[in-house]
Amino acid sequence: MSTYVILGSFTEKQLHSIKDLTKLREAGDQWVEAKGGRVVANYVTFGPYDFVFICDLPSDEIALEGAFTFGCMGNVRTQTLRAFPTDVAEGIAQKIAVPAMA
């Protein structure tokens, strides 16, 4: 299972029906579970993004399917980040042969 951090912004369409925000969240939760994934966290935020959605999914292809699925609905625009556990990243970093600095 891979972890994905989805940064999202509501479109004008979603803002006009902001009272349906619960339906959008539930749709995301149900979609992830139907794909064999798990919702880790879901936050509404201040700043350049309106929400942060973190989930575990079985593959990058399924994550891309989700981006397409929710993007074509017209309610959100997203940026999806593939997240790596720090122990995995640190293990990979230890394998790097760093060239000597001149």
N, C-alpha and C positions, 0 to 999 in steps of 0.2 A: 504494500500500500504506500502510495506517495502522498505527501501533504502539499496542499495548494492554498495560497493566500490570495483571495480575490478582493481587489480594491474596486469599489463601484460608485457610480454616480447615477442619480435618478434623472431620467429624461423629463421633459416637459409633460409628456403623457402620464408618467407616474405621479408627478407632483400635482396634476389636476385630480388624481384619484388617490391622494395620500392616505385617506381613511382606509384604503384597501391594503395598507402596508403589511398587515398580518397575513393576508392571502399570498403576497409575494414571498414573504419569509417561509410560510408553510410549503409553498410550491418548491422553493429551493431545497428545503429539508427533505421533502418527499422524493424529489428527483435524485438527490445524493443517495438516499437509502435504497431506492429502486435500482440504482447502478452498483449496489454492493459496497457503498462507501459509508462514511461516518462524518457527521457534522461535529467539528471540534469547538467552534465558537462563531457567534454572529453578533456584530455590534453595529449600531448606528453611531456615526461620528460627526464631529465638527471638522472643518478644514476643507482641503481640496477634494476629499472623497466623502460621500454620504454614508457609506457602510464598508465594513470589513467582514468578509465571510471566510472562515478557515475550515477546510474539510480534508479528509483523507479519501482518495479515490484509487481504484485499482490500476489506472494507467493514464499516461499523457493523452491518449486518444479519447478517453472518456472525459477528461478535463476539457479538451477542445470541443467535444460534442456539447458539453454544458455551456461553454462560452457562446457557441453558435445558437443553441436552443434559447437561452435567455436573451441573447442579443437581438435575435430576430423578432422577439415578442415586442420590442420597442420600449420597454419600461426602464431598462438600465443599460449603461455602457460600463464595461469592465476592463480591468487589467489583471491578468492572472500571473502569479508568481509561483514558481516551483520552489518549495522550501525544503531544506536539508537539515536534519538534526545536527547539532553541533559536534557530536562525537563522530558522525560520518564525515563531516567536513574536515575535522581535525585529523582523522585517519588518512584522508586523501592528501591533506597538506603535508603530512609526514613522508609521503612517497615522492614528493616533488624534489627533483635534483635542481637546486638553485645555482645558477652560474655565479662564479666569483665576481665580485664587484671590482672594477678597475680603479 
